[in-house]
Amino acid sequence: MSKRIFLAIVIAICCTNTADAQPYQPSLANVHARSAFQDMKFGLFIHWGLFSILGDGEWVMNEKNISVKNYKKLEDFFDPSAFDAAKWVAMAKSAGMKYITLITRHHDGFSMWDTKMSDYNIMHTPYKKDVVKMIADECHKQGIRLFLYYSLLDWTRDDYPHETGRTGQKTGRTGRGDYDHYLAFMKGQLTELLTNYGEIGGIWFDGHWDQAKPEGEKDRSSRIDWKYDEIYGLIHRLQPQCMIGNNHHRSPFDGEDFQMFEKDLPGQNKSGFSFQKASEQLPLETCETMNNSWGFNIRDTTYKTVRQLIHYLVNAAGRNANFLLNVGPMPNGKIQTECIDSLLAIGNWLKQYGESIYGTRSTVHLPEEWGVITLNGNKTYVHILKMPEEGFIKLNDFSGKIKSVKLMGSGAAIKFQQNKASITLFTQNISFDDIDTIIEIESH
């Protein structure tokens, strides 16, 4: 079947009226997936594609005002001979990560799989191999959950409503947007991703903000109707357990299964993106870079230290959120040594202290200047990231019979005093760990 006929069929099927759609009720499988997702706590984000070739980040097409005609010439240079899906997934496992979120199609519109919806894909490069399939196969084989990043925004297609978009305005497109046609294209691609690559943990959408009014304005509504009821409905029909998240920087929309924060911990807005309040119903996730770039940037050597990254992981867990840590592999398919070394160091730390992270939930105790608290069953973990000057930590609203209070790792007993509804932990004589001093409180 030709691509033109295939697209015509998809349009006929997908452009149905869903005006009478009912409010979303997650399936039982989806509810279970949400709980399992919260238990994972640590994942790997992978930004990799044509943009990697230029070594200037994933936004290079927009930042350098490269035309569609010239940018597509990069297809002839993409031949990652050093790419090894098994090594990538094994690296994530060694780092203690439980899932991978892979870029399938970024804002430059290039598809990293064997899509029948467009010729602009990896099968038309010298490499001619389906990267999504290779990574999906390895994730299923090695027991890593796979999430797929998918851009709603496209800087190359004429049918994307680029006239009203905030980015990609100098790529040389002359056609007029046709959202119904573009929506059918996206549905066709999402159908492929959720049909041909086994069970998928979730779809990670990005690009909504391209049609939104400038961030910071009181009204950040979209200039177009994305018809999320149709997009989300399709995903949940194809794979009911598949979780949906959307990096729109707003409170969750109906049909979404988790909420993400870009370069921010829930409740913070240091990035200037996170105006939304953290959901109390949905799982949370915060994503961050190893340096200051998502995609490969040959000039960016501002790598965060292992201590900083572990603190991010711990602070996320203490706020009931997962930590999705990004790598931007080089165009040849290798991941930078700096990233690998840091990930292995985090993995070693988690081998010793992972019980205080995996499967935990936050508590009624809000984050403090000294650190955060996580809870797992009858064990409470007090993560001291900064030595309290007072020489003690008092936790109010803490009841229950104490079985033991000890330093995680060494097992050294910690002096404490418990009142009717609080506990005081005395820290004067503790040998503090430079990364994270963890006091484990076990209750009966």
C-alpha positions, -999 to 999 in steps of 0.1 A, spaced: 0 0 0 14 34 -9 19 61 18 -6 84 1 -34 57 3 -24 48 39 -26 84 49 -60 88 33 -73 58 52 -59 72 85 -76 105 78 -109 88 72 -107 68 104 -92 94 127 -112 125 118 -144 113 135 -165 134 158 -158 128 194 -178 158 207 -198 134 230 -167 120 246 -171 113 283 -146 124 311 -116 101 312 -118 71 335 -84 53 336 -85 15 332 -75 -8 360 -43 -16 341 -36 21 339 -41 26 376 -16 -2 383 8 13 358 7 46 377 15 30 410 44 10 394 56 42 378 58 59 412 78 30 425 105 33 398 117 68 409 146 70 384 146 71 346 168 79 316 158 106 291 175 103 256 177 132 232 192 120 200 185 126 163 195 146 133 202 176 155 230 157 172 251 160 140 255 197 144 266 195 180 246 226 191 216 212 210 182 199 199 170 235 191 197 242 165 173 243 136 152 271 152 181 289 169 202 291 137 172 297 114 181 268 92 156 262 63 138 229 59 156 224 25 190 227 41 182 210 74 170 178 56 205 175 41 215 161 75 198 128 66 227 120 44 251 123 74 233 102 100 251 69 102 257 61 139 280 31 135 289 31 172 253 28 184 246 -2 206 211 -4 220 221 -32 244 249 -11 259 226 19 263 199 -1 281 225 -19 302 240 14 312 206 26 324 202 -5 345 237 -1 360 227 34 370 197 21 389 173 34 364 140 16 359 127 32 327 138 50 296 121 78 278 133 79 242 129 107 216 110 93 187 103 126 169 115 160 180 106 195 169 126 191 137 101 165 126 125 137 119 112 102 129 136 78 145 116 47 133 104 30 102 73 51 98 50 48 68 35 83 74 65 102 61 97 96 41 115 119 65 127 91 88 158 71 98 152 45 71 162 71 45 196 78 61 228 58 54 220 39 87 187 25 75 179 8 108 149 13 131 164 28 163 131 27 182 127 -10 175 162 -18 186 158 1 219 123 -13 224 136 -49 219 164 -43 244 141 -27 270 117 -56 268 147 -81 270 164 -64 299 133 -55 319 134 -17 315 101 1 310 100 21 277 83 55 274 82 74 241 87 111 236 67 126 208 67 162 196 33 179 189 53 207 173 69 203 138 93 229 123 93 212 89 57 202 79 35 227 61 3 212 75 14 220 111 -2 254 120 31 272 119 14 305 111 3 308 148 33 290 163 59 308 184 89 289 170 103 277 137 92 308 118 123 311 96 124 276 81 112 286 47 77 270 48 52 286 25 22 264 28 -8 270 51 -14 249 81 -41 222 80 -45 209 115 -70 182 106 -45 168 81 -16 172 107 -37 155 134 -44 125 111 -6 123 105 2 123 142 -25 97 149 -10 75 122 24 78 137 12 72 173 -7 41 160 25 27 146 44 34 178 17 17 199 12 -12 175 47 -23 164 69 -20 194 53 -41 222 40 -27 254 48 9 259 49 25 294 38 59 283 38 87 257 57 119 267 42 148 247 60 181 241 55 213 221 20 224 233 36 257 244 44 266 208 8 276 204 3 291 238 5 327 247 38 338 263 47 320 295 40 341 325 8 356 312 -24 350 332 -40 333 302 -17 306 288 -44 289 267 -36 274 233 -42 293 201 -55 260 185 -76 231 196 -52 202 198 -81 178 201 -65 159 229 -96 140 235 -90 123 201 -53 119 206 -55 106 242 -85 84 234 -66 67 206 -37 60 228 -58 45 256 -77 24 231 -46 10 216 -28 4 250 -51 11 280 -22 8 304 -1 34 285 3 65 306 1 100 290 20 131 301 22 164 284 49 190 289 25 219 285 35 236 318 -1 237 330 -23 217 354 -31 183 340 -57 180 313 -84 154 312 -70 121 299 -35 126 313 -19 100 336 11 118 350 24 153 354 59 165 345 80 194 355 108 206 332 141 215 350 122 221 382 112 202 413 74 201 420 65 233 438 94 253 424 98 275 394 135 282 390 133 275 353 105 299 346 84 271 330 67 256 360 36 277 368 15 246 375 6 233 410 17 198 416 -11 173 413 -22 154 443 -39 127 422 -14 119 395 22 106 396 48 133 393 81 135 373 109 161 371 133 160 342 168 175 341 200 176 320 235 163 329 250 196 317 229 225 304 218 209 271 192 183 262 208 174 228 245 169 221 263 202 225 300 200 219 307 232 237 287 224 268 311 210 295 291 223 325 284 188 338 266 185 372 285 167 399 274 133 412 265 149 445 242 174 427 225 147 407 219 125 437 205 155 456 181 161 427 170 124 428 166 126 466 147 159 465 124 146 438 116 114 458 109 136 489 84 155 468 67 123 456 83 126 421 104 105 397 137 119 384 142 116 347 178 124 339 188 132 304 217 122 281 224 137 247 244 110 228 269 120 201 259 116 165 280 84 162 259 67 188 283 70 217 273 85 251 298 109 265 322 94 291 313 122 316 277 110 315 286 73 318 309 79 348 283 99 367 255 74 360 276 45 372 285 64 404 248 71 410 241 34 404 267 24 431 251 48 455 216 33 449 229 -2 454 236 9 490 208 33 497 181 25 471 157 12 497 153 49 508 143 58 472 126 30 453 90 24 461 88 53 485 63 80 489 65 115 504 51 121 539 32 148 556 65 164 564 73 191 539 108 195 526 131 214 550 163 234 545 182 204 558 166 178 535 136 157 528 118 126 541 106 94 522 84 66 535 82 30 526 59 8 547 69 10 583 102 27 575 108 64 574 140 77 558 153 111 569 176 124 542 199 150 556 215 169 527 227 198 548 239 196 584 213 212 608 229 239 628 207 232 658 222 198 663 188 181 661 158 175 638 123 175 652 95 158 632 60 168 643 30 146 635 50 115 641 34 88 661 37 51 664 59 27 684 96 30 674 115 -2 669 148 13 659 165 46 648 198 41 630 221 55 605 215 38 571 247 21 559 267 18 591 237 8 612 249 30 641 222 38 666 209 74 667 199 91 699 163 102 698 134 114 720 98 106 712 68 125 726 32 118 720 31 132 685 67 140 676 102 127 675 135 145 679 166 131 663 199 142 678 226 148 652 255 163 671 276 131 671 267 118 637 295 113 611 279 132 582 281 118 547 291 144 521 263 133 497 233 122 519 232 112 556 201 90 560 185 81 593 162 51 591 133 50 615 116 17 618 82 15 635 63 -15 647 
